[in-house]
């Protein structure tokens, strides 16, 4: 009889965001060795992701849990969503869990691991934590909490107990392992670094001519600097606007921003107020067009606010590498993003967080197209050799399957 793996995640197939896609693939990686049961949020409207993973792989049960779905970009409404989701997940977990089950729970939203821990303690099951963002550190970095606030101290104490009681902790990068190890020194023997991966089979380097997204935006003859992904509170969108303002007289350079998030309205308003005709905005495209998306540029900027090293690792980095695009990382020098860029020589790291420094890199890159090509080739090669599903999923199986066998 197979062991049971319960995966607890807000997003799952057919959700097209990064968490939904990645957790679906992780679940599929276990169906041959475990009975996989997924608990995820029931969404109002699903957009099936064409050509993607199967909706019902053998051995997998998907439980879609109802909760509120208010605008998550408004903090109060997001908290209400988290509360209703947490209650629904707790009730369902207590109902389905059996002694000896292994639970894998994601840290977004931050209440889910605590809910899983309560249910597992009650039903004598075990849980492992997949850390996508480190709490409360991300709240402090974004200015939601002060470091010395009593709530921040309370959350750290709760996080320590949560992590210490887990079977294992999966982190996405070396910086995350270092941050957690320094903050909670008793958990080092539980942590395993397992990076995300690039969809190298569907996202491949393509020539610019014929790219339909560039054609839609009338950018076929521009040097395109792309920002793609979540336009959220942890991302330094303000710096990109500053760069565009500095370069607004350079008519052959254009910024293409693709994504959604809490800062999207601010970005749209700033573009209009400043009259930035060198910036175009698009919402997320279907996953079936991801190769087109990542090839609709010459250069990609991944931009964080200061202090995010160890708190979050951008999953988009690996798909950018799969497309063979050089990266400008606006990030701390000791972040996983910076380390990968520098170790593989696939772009530039700007740790000053100064718009002029980013502009200088863009102008230098534009003047050295051969360098961009070489960096892109190295990026693709690195993605193929280190960051594929086939290389990453055995690491998950090793951690979680060993827990199941104990």
N, C-alpha and C positions, 0 to 999 in steps of 0.2 A: 504494500500500500504506500502510495506517495505521501510525503509530508505536505502540509499546507503552507503556502506563502500568501499572506494577506498584505496587499499593497494599498496604502492609504494616501490619497493625493486629491487635491481639489480638481485638477485637470487630467483628462484621459481621453483616449480616442472617442469621438472624432474631433476633439479640440485640436486646433491647428497651432496653438502657441508652443513655445519651446518645451515647457514642462509637460504638456499633454503628449507631445510627440516622443520625448525622451522616456517618459515613464511607460508609455505603451510599448516601446521597443524593449525596455528592461523586462517588462512582464512577459513579452514574447520569448525572451531569452531563457525563461524558466519553465515553460510549459512541458518540456520533455522530462524534467526531473522533479516537478512539484505540481500539486493542484493549486493553481493560482486563482485567488479571489480578490478582485479589485473593488475598493470603495472609492467612489469619486462623486463630485457634485453633479447633480442633474441640471443641465443648462437649459435655458429657455429655447434657444434656437441653435441647432447644430448645422454646421456646414461640413458635409462629408469631405474628407480629404482624399481626392482622386488619386488612384495609383498607389495608395499608401498601404499600411499594414492591414491585415484581415481584421474585421470587426469582431469576430468570435473565434479565435484560435482554439483548437482542442485543448481541454483542460483548464479553460479560463472562464470564470464567472464574473460578470460586471454588475455591480450594485450601484445604481445612480441615486444619490441621496438628495432629497429636496431641501432647499433653504432659500432665503431671500437673495435677490439679485439686483440690489440697488447700485447706483453709480459708484464704482470702487475708487474713482478719482476724487471723491469727496470723503474726507477722513471719517466723519461721523457715520456716514452711510456704510463705509467700508467696515467699521467696527461692528455695526449691526449685522452685516453679512457674516462676519467672522463668528459672532455669538450664535446666530441661528445655525450656521454650518457646524459649529462645534457640538452643540446640543444634539443635532441630528446624527452626527458621526458617532458620538458617544453611545447613544441608544442603540444604533445599529451594530457597533462593535461588540457591545456587551451581549447582544442577542446572538451573533454568529460565532464569536471566538470560542475555541476549545483549548483545553490544556495542551501545551506543547506546540501550539501554532507559532510560526515565526511571522512577525509583522515588520514591514518596511514602510516607514512614514517619512514624508517630506516636510521640511521646516516652513513651507509656505502654504497657508497662513501660519503664523507662529504658534497658534493654539493647538494645531493638530498633533504635534509630538506629545504634548501634555495629555491630551485626550486619549491618545493611544497608550500612553504609559499607565493611566488610571485603569483603562479597560484591561490591559495586559496583567496588571497586578491583581485585579479582581478575578480574572479568569485563568490565572497561572500560565499565561502565554509569555513570549519573549519578543522584544522589539529592537530593531536597528533603526538608526536615524540617518537619513540622507540630507546633508546640510547644503541647501542652495543659498541661503543667506544666514548670516550669524546675527542672532538677537541677544541682547538689545542693542548691539553695536550699530546696526544699520539705522536704528531710530535715533541714536546719538549723532551719527555722521550726517544725517539729513536734518538735524535740528529739531526733531520732534520731542526728544528728551535731552536733558542735561546729564552729563556723565555722573555727577555727584548726587543727582536727584534720588530721593528715597525709592521711587518706583524703579529707576534703573538698577539700584543696588538690590532691590527685591527680585527683579527679573534675573539678575546674574546669579543670585542664590538659588532660585528655582531652576535655572538652566544647569547649574552645577549638579544638583540632585538628579535632574532628568538624564544628563549625559552619563553620570556615574552609574546609573541603574540600567543603562542600555547594554545590549549584547555587543554591539559594534556601532561605530560611527564612521560614515563614509563622507569624506570631504572632497571638494572638487579641485583643490590646488595646494601647492606647497605653502603658499602664504596663509591659507586658511588653517592648515594643520599647525603652522607656527603660532598663529594668533590664539587658537583654541588651546593649544598645549601650554602656552604661556599664561593664559587666563585661568585654565582649569588643569593644573599640573597632574592631577590624579587620573586623567583620561588618556594619556599618551599611548598606553598599550592597547587601547580600544580603537584607535583611529587608523583608517586606511585611506590613502589618496587614490581616488578613481576619477579621472577627468571625464568630461563630456566628449563627444566625438562629432566629426563632420560627416554629412551624408554624401560620402565620396562617390557613391554609385549614381546619384541623381543630380548632384551639383558638380559640374565639371568646368574647367576653363573653356571659354568660348570667345571667338573674335567679336569685336564691337559691331562691325557691320551686320545688320540684320537683327540687332537686339531691339525687340518691340517696345520695351520700356523706355529706352533712349529715344526711340522714334515718337512715342506718345508724348514725351516731354520736350520734343524738339531739341535734343541735346547731342545729336550725332556728331556735331563738329566742335563740341566743347571738351575741355579737360574737366572731368567730373569727379568731384570729391563726395563720397557717399557716407551718410550715416543711416544705418539700418538697425531696427530693433525697438525695444521699449524706450519711449521718451518719458522717462520717469524721474522721480525725485533724486535718485542716486546718480543721474547722468548729467554731465556738464553741458547742457544744451546752450546755456548762456554764452559759453566760450565760443561755440560754433557761430552764434549770431555775431559776436565781436569779430571773428575771422571774416565772415561774409561782408561785414561793414567795411573792414580794412580793404578788402579786395573788390569792392563793388564797381570800381572803375576798370577792373580787369575783365573785359567782356568775354574772354575765351575760357574763363574759369567759372564753374557752376557747382553749387552745393545741392545735392539731392538727398532729402530726408524722407525715409520710409519707415512708418511705424505709428504707434499710438501710445498714449499714456498720460499721466497726470500733468505733464508740462506741454502737452501738444497745443492746447489753446493759447498758452503764453507764447509759444513759438510762432503760431499763426499770427497773433496780434502784433508781435515784435517785427515780423517780416513786413506786415502792412504799415505799421507806424514809421518804420525806418526806410520804407520804399526799397526794400532789397529785391530787386528783380533778378539777382543771381542766386536765388534760393527757390527750389521747388519742393512741395510737400506731397506725399502720397500716403494713403493708409496701407496696412499690410496687404500683400498679395496672397492668393492661395498658395499652399505649399507646393502644388504642382508647377508653379512658376518660379520656384526658389532659385533655380539655376540662372534664369533670366535676371532675377533681382540682383543676385550677387555679382553678375557680370556687367551690370549697368553702371560701370564706373571705371576709373583708372586707379583710384586710391580710396581706402576706407579709413574713416576716423572712428575709433572707439574711445569715448570720452567719459571719464568719471569725475565726480566731485572729489576734492581732496579727502584723504583719510579712509578710502574704501579698500585698501589693500587688506586681504585676508577676510573681508566681509562678504564679498561676492566675486565670482569668476564668470566672465561673460561667455555664455554658450555660443553666441554668434561668431566668436573668434574662429571656431573650428570650421564653420561653413564658409567663412571668408577665405580661410586657408584652402579649403577644398576647391574654391573657385579660382585659386591662384592669384589673389589680390594682395598687394602690400598693405600694411597697416600702420597708421599713426596711432599710437596708444598714449592718450592723455591720462596718465596714471602714476601712482607712486612707483619708485624704482624697484621696490622689493615685492611688487604684486606679481601674481602668476602671469598676467597679461604681459607685463614688462619683461619678465624672465624669458618667456617663450619668444617674444619678438627679438630680443637680443641674442639668445642662444642660437636661434635658427637663422638670424640675419635676414628677417623678412619685413623690416620696416624701421620705424623710428619711435623712440619713447620721449615724450615731452613731460617731464615731471615738474616743470616750473609753473604749469597751469596758466601760462601767459599766452594770450591770443597771438601776439606778434611772433612768438617762437614757433607756434603752429603754422602761421602764415609763411614764415621763412622756410620751413620744411616743405610745405606745399609748393612753393616757388622753385625750390631746389629740385624736388622730385619731378616737376613738370619739365625742367630743363635737362633731365637725365633719364629719358625714357628707357634706355637700355638697362639702366639700373633697376627700374621698375619691373621690367620683364624678368630679369634675373631673380629678383626678390619673389616675384610671383611663382616662378618655377620651383624655387626652394620651398615656398609655402605649400604648394600642392604636394610636393614630395614628402614634406613633413607630415601633412595630413594623412597621406596614404600609408606612411610607415609607422605612425604613432597614434593617430587619433581616428580610428574607425570602429564601428560597432563590433566587428569581428575580434578586434584586439581588446576592447573594453569589457564586453559582456563576460568573458571568463573571469575577470577580476571580481565582478559582482557575484558570480556563481561560487567562487572560492570563498568569499566572505560569508554569504548567506547560507550556502549549502553546508558549509562546515558547522555553522550554528545549528542547522536542522539536524545534523547527524549526532551532535553531542547529547 
